[in-house]
Structures are given as structure tokens and as C-alpha cells.
Amino acid sequence: MRAPQSKKIWVTLSGLPLSFEFDWPFHRSTSGADFWVLHGDILMENSQGLHALVSLNLSATVREVLPSLEPQDAEAPVINALRKEIDHKQIEFAKSGKLLPVAFSSRDYDFKRQKWVFGKAGDQVIATFIERKVYWQTKLGGDEKRVWIGDPTDAQYLGTTSSQLVEIGRSLVAANGLISVEEEWAEAAPGLLAQAERFEGAMRNAVAELEKKHAFERG
């Protein structure tokens, strides 16, 4: 069972700490097109108010594989589709921005294996992801200091399993004295928190790369 946390922090592969606000549920497009729409706001935490307003457009093909359009069935792939778009530098963050349409289509679903596919991370990438997740959740998430490293939404995003996330947390991160792990939960050790510049530097670099890419596109 998940422990209550005042704010859930979602980390990208590049090290950006994000939170999401959605206007649930999906609603049918009013334009006459055969898709469903979900509006959301992606907040870049630990920044000076950077965010991205998005309109996620769910194709009819993907609608058929979702049990429902409610958060309990759609939230995980929605968050991961948006994280993937951010990984690919397709979403621009600003202090005030226009609504950005984002396709939520069959490119993220493997119909043969009947599963979502957003990428496949190796063990070391996952270990770095866990370090960043525990750091940012501890810093920004509120009073609850335990961090759920077995989150199936993260497992889906990284192309692994919850049990493998926990195992890598134990074998690669806890072994270095950076976290302690109990069942699917981790707590930051002083050694992890002492590396704040590494995590915040990675965030600054990721923001700079995003800004560089979108500045180039604007000409």
C-alpha cells in the first residue's frame, strides 16, 4: 500500500523532476475527429514556474486497449507517454505557454505482446533513475520520507518490472550506501542528499538542452 505523500514527483530519464495535473476524464473531441482529449499541466518542479500545458489526443486504436478512460486505467500510460515526449525534447516548458497538442497513439503500444512500450533501460540507467527519484521525492515530496521505488508506472516507463526496480535499488544503490531499502520502499541516506549538486546539475543540463532545441526550432 502506498504511503500518503503531499506531492508525487515523477522523474524523467534526463533527470527532470515533474508533477502532473490532469482534467480527468478524457472527453470526446468536439472537432468531429475520432479521438479523445485530456488536458493537463506538466509542472517542472524546482524551477522558477516552468510548466507545459498539453492537450493529449488519444487515438481510437489506443482507446480500444484501455479498460476505461478513468485515472485508474489511463494515468500510468498517460504519464509515461508524456515523459517519453519530454525525453525526446518534444515538449517545451515556459512560464506562460500555449496549449500543446500531444499524440497518444499506437506507437507506444505493442499489440502483439499486448503491453505498453515506452523504452528499455539498462541496469545502470535504472540505478541512476532510482537515485534521482529518491533524491527529488525526498526534497520536494513533503513530510513522508519513504519513497516507493517499486512503482509499476515507473516500471512501465523503463521497460522493466517492479521487482527488478527494487532489486536494482538494493544491489546497485543501497550497496553504495546511498539509500536504505525495505520491501518496495527506500529512504535517502545522508550520502545521497550530500550529492545534491549532481542531481540538480543534471536537471540544469536537461533544461538547457530543452531550451536549446526549442530556441533552434523557433529560429
N, C-alpha and C positions, 0 to 999 in steps of 0.2 A: 504493500500500500504506500502511496506517495505521501510524504510529509508535506504539510502546508508550507508554502513559500509566498512571500509578498509579491514577488515578481519572478517569472520564469525567463531565464536568459538562454537564448539559442545561439550557438557559436557556429560560424562558417569555417570551412577548411582554411581560409586565409587568415582566420583569427579575429573576425569582426564579432563583437557581442551585440546581439539584436533582441528586440522584443516585438511581438506582433499583436495588432488589434484588428479584429475582423468584424464585419457587419453580417453575422450569420442570420439565416442560412443563405445558400446560393438562391438566386431568383432567375426566372426565365428572362432572356434578353428581350427588351422592349423594341428592338430594332427590326424584329422579324427574322433574324438569323437563328439557326438551330444550335444555340449554345446557352449555357447558364453562366451567371455572373456573380462574383463575390468581390466586394470592395474591402480593401484593407489598408492599414497604415503600418509600414515597417519602420520601427524606431531604432536608430543606431545609438545604443547606449554608450555612456562615457564620452559623448561628443557634445558639441555646442548646438544641440537641437536639430541635428541632421536626421532626415526621415525621407521616406518614399511612399507616396500614395499610389496604390496599384488597383487595377481592375482585372481580376483573374478570370479569364474566359475559359470555361470548361466545355470541351467538345462533347458532342452526343456520343461518340465512341467511348470516351472515358466515363461518361455518365453511366453507361451500362455496366461497368465493372464495380461501381461504388454501391454498397448496400443502401445508402441514403446520402442526402446532401447535408446532413447534420454534422456538427463538430466531431462526435464520437466516431464517425466513419470517414470523414473527409479531412480532418485537421492535419493529421500526420503527413499525407502526401501533399497537401497544400503547402505546408511549411517547408517541406523538402524540395518541392518544385521551385519555390521562391529562393531558397538557399542556393539551389543549383544555378538559377539565373544570376544571382549575385556572384557566385563563384566564376561565372563566365563573363562577368562585368557588363551584364545586360540591363542592370537597374542602377539608375543614378540617384544619389542622395543629395538633398539640398535642405536649406532651412525653410523654404517655401517652394513647393513644386506643383507641377500639373499632374493630373491623373494619368498613370502609365498603364496601357493595356498589356497584359502578360498572358500568353497562351498556356493553357493547362491541357495538354493533348496526349495522344497515344505514344509519343516519343519517349515518355517516361514510364511506359507500362509494357512488360514482356508478356504478350498474350499466350505464347507457347508455354511458359512456366507459370503464368497467372500470378505475377508478382510485380511490384513497383521496382524500378531500377533507376537509381539516380547517380550511380558511380560505384567504384570498388576501391576501397582504401586498403593499403598495406598496414602491417602491424605498427610500424614506426609512425606513420601518419596518424593512425588511431591513437597511439600513445600521446602524441603532441596535442591532438584534439582533446583528449581527456584532461591533460594538464590545463589547457586553455579553458575548458568548460568549468573545471573545479575552481580555477582562479576567478573567472568572471562571475560565476554564480555566487561565490563566497563574497566577493567585493560588492556586487550590485543587487543580489537577490533578496536581501532582508535579513531577519534575525535567525532563520533556520540555516545552520551551517552544514548540515548534511546535504550532499549533492547526489542525485540519482544518476549514477553512471551506467545503469542497465536500461536506460530509457529506450523502448522499442522504436520510437521515432528517430532517434539518433542512429540506431542500428540499421534502419531502413535507408537513411541518408548515406551511410557509409558502406552499404552493401555487405553487412555482416549480421551477427546475431547479438542479442542482449547478453547471453552467456559469454560470448567472445569478448565483448566490451569489458565485462567485469574481469575476465581472465587477463586481458592485456593491462587493465588498470592495476591488477595485483602484480603481474610479472615484470612489467616494464616501468611503471610509475611508482607504485608503492615500494618496489625493490630499491629505488633510488632515494627513498626517504622523503618523497615529495607529498605523498598523501597516505592516509590510512584507509583501509577498505574493510567494511563489514557487510557481508551479503552483497547487495547491489548498491550500497551506499558508500560514499567516500567523504572524507574530511581533509581539508588542506592542512598540511604540516607547515611549520614556520619556514622551512626551506623553499616551499613553493611560493609563499607570499613574499619572500625575500627576492624573488625573481620578477618583481613587478615590471621592471623596465623591459625585460624580454617580451612579456605578453603585450604590454602597451606599445612597445616599439613595433611589434608585428601588426598591431592594429593601425598604427600611424602609416606604416608602409602600405597596408592594404587599402586604406583610404586614399593615399596618394596615387596608387595605381588606378583606382577607380576614377579619380578626378582627372588624371592624365588622359585616360581613354576617352572619357566623355568630352573633355575640352577639345581633343583632336577631332572628334566627330562633329562638334559644333563649328569647327573651323576657326 
